């Protein structure tokens, strides 16, 4: 497993661990970041909260949605506090401009 840092709009860097997509990453409490490898590094496709529930399918569906936009990598940041998870997602979305926002609304791309 490899650790990567992603920086939010605030300038704060958050440490994420790359997980195998077929591992039990969705069971952890924290934040999942789905990304695609681009020519200049990682392109963030989607972020989603992880509630730490055993059979929570929401993160799996979020990854399936991100895969439609090219995401192949899963990064997880452990965080037990729900409010802090929401703040991290908002900061990262503002700073990284993911293809899909956490509200399941695709970002409008320039033509």
LUMSE-685645 format. One record per residue (C-alpha): x, y, z. Coordinates in steps of 0.05 Angstrom, whole numbers, plus 32768, in hexadecimal, padded with zeros to 4 digits. Each point is the difference from the previous one (the first is absolute). Layout:
N
XYZ;...
END
This chain:
111
800080008000;801880457FEF;7FF180428022;7FEF803D7FD7;7FF180478015;7FC880297FE0;7FFB804A800F;7FBE8025800A;7FEE80487FF1;801580138047;80477FEA7FF0;7FFD7FC68031;801B7FBE7FE8;7FD97FC18011;80227FBB8001;7FDD7FC87FDB;80147FB77FF9;7FF77FDE7FBD;7FD57FC28008;7FF37FC77FD1;7FBB800B7FE1;7FEC7FB98012;801480068049;7FD28012803B;800E804B7FFB;7FB680128003;7FFB7FE68048;802D8035801D;7FE98042801E;801E80397FD9;8003801F7FBB;80097FDB7FBE;802080237FC5;7FFA7FE07FBB;803280157FCC;80197FF27FB9;804980017FED;800E80397FD0;803E80187FDB;801180308038;7FEB7FD8803D;7FBD7FED801F;7FBF801F7FE7;7FCC7FFF8038;7FBE7FE57FE7;7FD57FFC8040;80028003804B;7FD07FDD802F;7FF87FF8804C;800B7FBB801E;7FD37FF5803C;80237FC18019;7FC47FD37FF8;80097FB67FF1;7FD07FFA7FC5;7FFE80487FE7;7FF77FFE7FB4;8001804C7FF6;804C80047FF9;7FFF7FC57FCF;7FCC80247FD5;802A80408004;803D7FDA7FE6;7FD67FE27FC8;7FEA80467FED;804880198001;80167FC67FD5;7FD3801A7FC8;802E803D7FFE;80407FD87FFF;80107FF6804B;80277FC1800E;802280128042;7FE180028046;8021802A8036;7FE680008048;800C8030803A;7FEA7FE58044;7FD580318028;7FCC7FED8034;7FE080458009;7FC6800B7FCE;8005804C8001;804B7FFE7FF3;7FF47FD17FC6;7FCE80317FE2;8032803A8009;80387FD87FDF;7FD37FEF7FC4;7FEB80497FF8;804880198004;801A7FCC7FCF;7FC6800B7FCF;800C804B8000;804B7FF77FF5;80027FC57FD0;7FC2800A7FD5;7FEC7FB77FF9;7FDA7FE97FC3;7FC57FEB802C;7FEC8027803E;7FEC7FDB803F;7FB780157FF4;80027FD27FC3;7FFE803B7FD0;80327FFC7FC7;802A803F7FF7;7FF180257FBF;803B7FF77FD1;801480367FCF;7FF07FF07FB7;
END
